[in-house]
Amino acid sequence: MSNNSGNRLVIPAARDAMDKFKMEAANEVGVNLKNGYNGDITARQAGSVGGQMVKKMIQAYENGLK
């Protein structure tokens, strides 16, 4: 059985919030993302954006524990 969920969100209505979050993270690490297709960025840049998003999510979780 394959669980190939891809980029589907559990709550589809959260798409706009996630896009805004991604743009903020990209801006923080200096990556110029556009709305829509971003296939022209490098894997390193994409990884920087994803890493920044994870870092911010962990910080938010840890702040919620306090």
N, C-alpha and C positions, 0 to 999 in steps of 0.2 A: 504494500500500500504506500503510495507516494503522497507526501504532504508538501506539495510544491505551491506554497502560498504566494511567493514572490513579494511584491511591494504592496499587497492589499492590506488595508488598515482594518482593524477589528471594528472600528466605528468610522464608516466612510465620511461622515460629516466632519471629521477631524482633519481632512485633507488640507483645508486652507490654513489651519493652525500649524500643521506640520511643514507646509511650504514656507510659511513665515519664519518658523523656527530654523529651517534649513538655510534660508537667506541670511538670517542674523548670524548663524554660526559661520557661514561662508565669509561674511563681511568681517567678522572678528579675526579670521585667519588670513585675510587678504586675498580671497579667491573671488573672482568676478563671475557670479552665476547670473544667468538670465532665466526668465520664466520660459518654461518649455524645454527644448532640447539643449543639452550641455555636453554633447559628445566631443567638443573641442578642448575640454579640460583634460589634464593629465591624470593618471591613476593616483599619483602622489597628491595632487590637489583634491581630488575626490575623497581620498582617504583622510586628508586633513579636515575636511568638512565633517565627515562621518565621525572622526575621532573627537572633534570639538563638540558635536551633538551629544555623544556618549558622555563626555566629561561633564557637560552641563546637566544632563539627566541624573548622573550620579550625585553631583553637588546638590541638586534639588531634592533628591531622595534623602541624602544625609541631613540636609537642613530640616526636612520634615520629621526626622527622628528626634530632633532636639526639643 
